Amino acid sequence: MNRNFYIILGILSILAGISLIVQGREILVTRPPENPSLFYWGTAGLVGLCAIIAIFCFFPQSHPFTLRIIGAIGLVSTIYYLYDSFHNHKFAQVGTALLFWLPGSIYLILKGKITDS
């Protein structure tokens, strides 16, 4: 995998973390006031995850771990998406999740790389 790919992925992770922080106030205003600490902890967790991915991307020895983390996030997201689709009877894009996202996420978790080289 090209080193530039990891640099771009690291920069995008940093931008995603900054975006979460900047948009946090706007989102907090629309949430019910009963438990704001859950929102803060969730946002901090997502920003921390973005920071960890960004740090891993800038060090070549950790690239297999970075892709495995991204694969794990993809796997959990796909499983939740499938659960939600079946629960709400929305089956329009289940095929995309089963044929693209699920195998891709499992491949990243198992291999830790995108190419066979």
C-alpha positions in Angstrom: 0.0 0.0 0.0 1.3 3.4 -0.9 2.5 5.6 2.0 0.5 8.5 0.6 -2.7 6.5 1.3 -1.9 6.3 5.0 -1.0 10.0 5.2 -4.3 10.9 3.6 -6.2 8.5 5.9 -4.4 10.1 8.9 -5.3 13.6 7.8 -8.9 12.7 7.2 -9.0 11.1 10.6 -7.8 14.3 12.2 -10.4 16.3 10.2 -13.1 13.9 11.3 -12.2 14.4 15.0 -12.1 18.2 14.6 -15.5 18.0 12.8 -17.0 16.1 15.7 -15.7 18.7 18.2 -16.9 21.6 16.1 -20.4 20.2 15.5 -20.8 19.0 19.1 -22.5 22.2 20.3 -25.0 22.3 17.5 -25.9 18.6 18.1 -26.1 19.1 21.9 -28.7 21.8 21.5 -31.0 19.4 19.7 -30.7 16.6 22.3 -32.9 16.3 25.3 -31.3 17.7 28.5 -31.7 14.5 30.6 -28.2 13.0 30.2 -25.6 15.2 28.5 -22.7 13.3 30.0 -23.5 10.3 27.8 -23.2 12.6 24.7 -19.9 14.0 26.0 -18.4 10.6 26.7 -19.6 9.2 23.3 -18.1 12.2 21.5 -14.8 11.9 23.4 -14.7 8.2 22.5 -15.2 8.9 18.8 -12.6 11.8 18.8 -10.2 9.5 20.7 -10.7 6.8 18.1 -10.1 9.2 15.3 -6.9 10.4 17.1 -5.7 6.8 17.5 -6.3 6.0 13.8 -4.4 9.2 12.8 -1.5 8.4 15.0 -1.3 4.8 13.7 -1.4 6.1 10.1 1.7 8.2 10.5 3.9 5.2 11.7 4.5 2.5 9.1 4.9 -0.3 11.6 1.4 0.2 12.8 -0.4 0.1 9.4 -1.7 -3.5 9.8 -3.3 -2.4 13.2 -4.8 0.7 11.6 -6.5 -1.3 8.9 -7.7 -3.9 11.4 -9.2 -1.2 13.5 -11.0 0.2 10.5 -12.2 -3.3 9.6 -13.5 -3.8 13.1 -15.4 -0.5 13.0 -16.8 -1.6 9.6 -17.8 -5.0 10.9 -19.6 -3.6 14.0 -21.3 -0.9 11.8 -22.4 -3.5 9.3 -23.8 -5.8 11.9 -25.7 -2.9 13.5 -27.0 -1.8 10.0 -28.2 -5.3 9.3 -29.9 -5.5 12.7 -31.6 -2.2 12.2 -32.7 -3.1 8.6 -34.3 -6.3 9.7 -35.8 -4.7 12.8 -37.4 -1.8 10.8 -38.2 -3.9 7.7 -36.0 -1.9 5.4 -34.4 -4.4 3.1 -33.4 -2.1 0.2 -29.6 -2.1 0.8 -29.0 -5.3 2.8 -27.4 -6.8 -0.3 -24.8 -4.0 -0.4 -24.0 -4.6 3.3 -23.7 -8.4 2.8 -21.8 -8.4 -0.4 -19.5 -5.4 0.0 -19.1 -4.1 3.5 -19.2 -7.3 5.5 -16.6 -9.2 3.4 -14.4 -6.2 3.1 -14.4 -5.6 6.9 -13.7 -9.2 7.6 -10.9 -9.2 5.1 -9.3 -6.2 6.7 -9.6 -7.7 10.2 -8.0 -11.0 9.1 -5.3 -9.7 6.7 -4.5 -6.2 8.0 -3.7 -5.1 4.5 -5.5 -4.2 1.3 -3.2 -5.7 -1.3 -1.6 -9.1 -1.6 1.9 -7.8 -2.1 
